[in-house]
């Protein structure tokens, strides 16, 4: 069976594909990521989770005219594959090789040098506002995930984004994880939205029922699609937080259904105000060991694909720091540690 990725060397190659070919390409991209990262190391689980999402973004939008900003930047591997850097992936994490993060010097498709988290919404808002002042109709898309929405700077961006006629789209990649599982009030809030099976099943049930009605069924279904989601607000009154920030909230949507992603992104393009699209994904999707241990395979060294066994390496800064902190904590019960969403990396040393 042919590998569709073999024929994708530029973004133009990708955009020529028929939509029905995209699921097979997603499978090929996952196999490519697993194969390459098993040798070089890198951020595997986050990128396995955004394969369909990144493909849909590039299928709907016109990069680099439309600006796609990844936050945290380590979600950008699929973006790099589709924008002409596939053949350089063997150089990941090597001297003079490609970066594991967006780099403006590396490609015109890398819009913002994102080293870590929470900067995408503010930077995207700045670009979108500049476009509006210049009379441009280009789109600016911030893809934020892996806990980056919990950073204060992300809320500064949300706070300032209440500007009409701005082609700003924020895509929340909600995989229920930071590096380790997410905690806190925002995580609880997103869990409420994510668990809206009553709303989802109700809406889909109504649409299925209407499909059986001759003549009027299709017309009424269109009305539902174009409504202001009154049903969602009746069932999920707490889903309005993002709308209070001035965003049109769309979702939650399955982030691994590329057809639905393309449909809803095209819908988002028609909204002439900031949009927040809530996409639910699985971190580590498509590789058993990464699905079961997404924090372990978040940022990983070389590993054996068949067994999932990670190669031994010299102790990292995180491990050394963790061990010393554990030693101090054993001697002094007043020691309190706060970790940036990655306790497993620090605390798996005998506590």
FENFEN-V202381 format. One record per helix or strand. SS is the DSSP state (~ for helix, > for strand). FROM is the first residue (numbers start at 1). TO is the last residue. If there is no record, write none. Layout:
BEGIN
ss=SS from=FROM to=TO
ss=SS from=FROM to=TO
END
This chain:
BEGIN
ss=~ from=4 to=7
ss=~ from=11 to=15
ss=~ from=19 to=40
ss=> from=42 to=42
ss=~ from=44 to=48
ss=~ from=51 to=60
ss=> from=67 to=71
ss=~ from=73 to=75
ss=~ from=77 to=91
ss=~ from=120 to=133
ss=> from=140 to=145
ss=~ from=148 to=150
ss=~ from=152 to=160
ss=> from=164 to=164
ss=> from=168 to=174
ss=> from=177 to=177
ss=> from=181 to=181
ss=~ from=185 to=194
ss=~ from=197 to=210
ss=~ from=216 to=225
ss=~ from=230 to=235
ss=~ from=237 to=244
ss=> from=248 to=254
ss=~ from=258 to=269
ss=> from=273 to=273
ss=> from=275 to=280
ss=~ from=288 to=292
ss=> from=300 to=300
ss=> from=303 to=303
ss=> from=310 to=310
ss=~ from=317 to=331
ss=~ from=343 to=347
END
